[in-house]
Amino acid sequence: MKSKIEEKFFKVFITAIILILCFAMLYFSANSLHSYFAKSDEQICQFSNSILINGQCHFEFNRAISEKRNILLFAGIVFPIFSLLLLFYLAIILKKMRKNE
């Protein structure tokens, strides 16, 4: 049987890891949404080292820009959902550990 100190350390360790993951995902999500809404196509073009012609990206890179925007939007929506699922999982783990005490 594990001692009480080991169990408490395990709870704190698991809680810390899950919370750090949640905050990291929420930070990345906020960054992605900010990039999606705040940056113009030209800024994304410059960021991706694409060729600018007359202030616009070369036509070959237009698809790459729309793909980058889709990825940013996807990350901005999906990562908060993952972090909520992780928090829910954390609540279940802590509830089971409490019942075992």
Wavefront OBJ file of the C-alpha trace (Angstrom):
o trace
v 0.000 0.000 0.000
v 1.121 3.506 -0.755
v 1.688 5.862 2.087
v -0.424 9.008 2.477
v 2.516 11.208 1.465
v 3.014 9.281 -1.792
v -0.692 9.548 -2.609
v -0.758 13.285 -1.965
v 2.404 13.772 -4.028
v 0.825 11.774 -6.862
v -2.322 13.941 -6.721
v -0.329 17.158 -6.783
v 1.932 15.867 -9.570
v -0.958 14.755 -11.803
v -2.873 17.966 -11.102
v 0.153 20.122 -11.940
v 0.870 18.302 -15.197
v -2.735 18.510 -16.382
v -3.058 22.186 -15.445
v 0.206 23.041 -17.211
v -1.021 21.230 -20.336
v -4.335 23.081 -20.169
v -2.692 26.486 -19.829
v -0.271 25.690 -22.653
v -3.119 24.652 -24.939
v -5.168 27.731 -24.045
v -2.153 29.979 -24.693
v -1.565 28.342 -28.085
v -5.267 28.634 -28.846
v -5.328 32.341 -28.029
v -2.200 32.871 -30.130
v -3.750 31.003 -33.045
v -6.992 32.959 -32.919
v -5.082 36.234 -32.635
v -3.013 35.311 -35.692
v -6.149 34.246 -37.551
v -8.053 37.481 -36.961
v -5.309 40.087 -36.561
v -2.887 39.290 -39.367
v -3.558 40.192 -42.958
v -2.810 37.860 -45.839
v 0.334 39.856 -46.612
v 1.634 39.396 -43.065
v 0.988 35.662 -43.256
v 2.686 35.639 -46.655
v 5.749 37.385 -45.206
v 5.719 35.091 -42.191
v 5.753 32.028 -44.424
v 8.550 33.501 -46.617
v 6.302 33.545 -49.671
v 6.904 35.732 -52.685
v 5.158 39.122 -52.689
v 4.234 40.585 -56.074
v 2.558 44.025 -56.127
v 1.801 43.756 -52.418
v 0.090 40.378 -52.736
v 1.290 36.842 -52.395
v 2.172 35.010 -55.555
v -0.811 32.964 -56.731
v 0.915 29.661 -55.934
v 0.951 30.597 -52.266
v -2.700 31.641 -51.959
v -3.658 28.058 -51.189
v -0.917 27.855 -48.571
v -2.287 30.999 -46.910
v -5.814 29.609 -46.751
v -4.436 26.348 -45.347
v -2.476 28.270 -42.690
v -5.607 30.222 -41.782
v -7.609 26.992 -41.522
v -4.972 25.448 -39.250
v -4.959 28.543 -37.034
v -8.752 28.499 -36.745
v -8.788 24.750 -36.090
v -6.202 25.105 -33.305
v -8.079 28.044 -31.841
v -11.266 26.002 -31.560
v -9.968 22.510 -30.774
v -7.397 23.253 -28.071
v -9.894 24.795 -25.629
v -12.052 21.696 -26.062
v -9.057 19.456 -25.317
v -8.201 21.482 -22.244
v -11.781 21.175 -20.963
v -11.617 17.419 -21.492
v -8.332 17.283 -19.584
v -9.842 19.249 -16.702
v -12.828 16.884 -16.678
v -10.443 13.916 -16.616
v -8.560 15.530 -13.729
v -11.803 15.919 -11.789
v -12.617 12.237 -12.326
v -9.151 11.138 -11.178
v -9.285 13.280 -8.054
v -12.804 12.060 -7.258
v -11.722 8.407 -7.546
v -8.708 9.059 -5.332
v -10.924 10.648 -2.701
v -13.217 7.624 -2.667
v -10.224 5.330 -2.144
v -9.157 7.201 0.997
l 1 2 3 4 5 6 7 8 9 10 11 12 13 14 15 16 17 18 19 20 21 22 23 24 25 26 27 28 29 30 31 32 33 34 35 36 37 38 39 40 41 42 43 44 45 46 47 48 49 50 51 52 53 54 55 56 57 58 59 60 61 62 63 64 65 66 67 68 69 70 71 72 73 74 75 76 77 78 79 80 81 82 83 84 85 86 87 88 89 90 91 92 93 94 95 96 97 98 99 100 101
